[in-house]
Amino acid sequence: MASNPVHGLPFLPGMSFKDSTVLKFDAYFQEDVPMSTEEHYRIRQVKIYYYLEDDSMSVIEPVVENSGIPQGKLIKRQRLAKNDRGDHYHWKDLNRGIDITIYGKTFRVVDCDRFTQVFLESQGIELNPPEKMALDPYTELRKQPLRKYVTPSDFDQLKQFLTFDKQVLRFYAIWDDTDSMFGECRTYIIHYYLMDDTVEIREVHERNNGRDPFPLLMNRQRVPKVLVKNAKNFPQCVLEISDQEVLEWYTAKDFLVGKSLTILGRTFFIYDCDPFTRQYYKEKFGISDLPRIDVSKKEPAPVKQESPIPEDKDRRFVFSYFLATDMISIFEPPVRNSGIIGGKYLGRTKVIKPYSSVENPVYYSPSDFFIGAVIEVFGHRFVILDTDDYVLKYMESNAAQYSPEALLSVQNHVRKREGPAPELENKQTEVDPGVQELEVLIDTIQKQLKDPPCKDNIREAFQIYDKEASGYVDKEMFFKVCDSLNLPVDDSLIKELIRMCSHGEDKIDYYNFVRAFSN
């Protein structure tokens, strides 16, 4: 008699079983997969449990991770009908290598555990030999290792991508189109992407340049360098260029500082690059002396302004300055047979001085008008040659508004225009122009000195060093005496007086110099 492997006692008919007495079978069923191109059917492995205490059964499917199929308890514990007559499955109906149908699903029982085998054999049931568990073909296919592809080492796009990802060569270039009508010189930045040999051109915009803010001149793309001759590209302006139409593409070695290259019909001149690009060319191509080319526009040399019309040289004009409104009017006296219609040249208006800004305009004032002054009116330059007597009186009464040189220029001109004094005309003597100019200068200095020093003290100081009583002293000694007497030698009029009193390079006439300090 067989014994119970659980309790160590022989199995007896009609004995009661505890909850732990369970028969376990391994089985599977086949499920059709109609809506998949990768699998036509699926094998689902299950375990069938038979509980001896109440002849109930349950079907459990082990959970497979990431299967996407609801798994676990397929049929809960219950007594299962085996036919339409109401009969239920009994443990005598179970064996290895048989098919059982439960709720329309056919399960193939392939094996059982050791306890189930001993129990069935002790009850006189002859067990069929065990079968191999069927495997799901799709699951087994996924367990196979991925196929490995080896690409040629000379050109590996994946390796190029992984090696040069996010590495970009940056070049600074200009497009000079100044030779054409309305052409100009514009600045661009060229990016060369090492990961896929594509090129991008970005336009550099300056503030208030009046252009639409389009950042890209050319989107990132491969750029052909040499095309196939007589290639039939219709329409070429729309279709993309294929590899069959290109003999050679632009590569990194084509972008060098100091070199010109044509892209999209424009010739770009590369004048500089960034530090990473310089290091890349040094390591890749052995080029370590990439230059930095100065392409900044230099200011043209100033052009001497000359009258382009010879007839304008002898034209004469009358300037009127209105003190009440600071306006200027210009009148041109008519000249017979000159071919120029005279009359009003400019009506009353304020005239802006050249080189003044529009935001802060500076207008001409009375202090800008003196003999020899150049007045620019709306691009035309006029030279002041003469004045009337009222101008001299106004300048002398408002001497603080004018520089000493401007006042002296008008005084000298008026005196020259009036001619020699009457007593000199009677004697029929001629006055040296230099002497006359010196007298005018001395007279001007005398009028401007508010607290003149004593003339006798100055003369005595110079006579101490003039042993020969020649009226001249050494220039170095002259300035020492002036410094000891605190004479204003830095004044512009005094400087002019010293120049006129100089005799050669080393001597100065102190007689005429002292005369200027008399009251």
Disulfide bonds with the S-S distance in Angstrom:
none
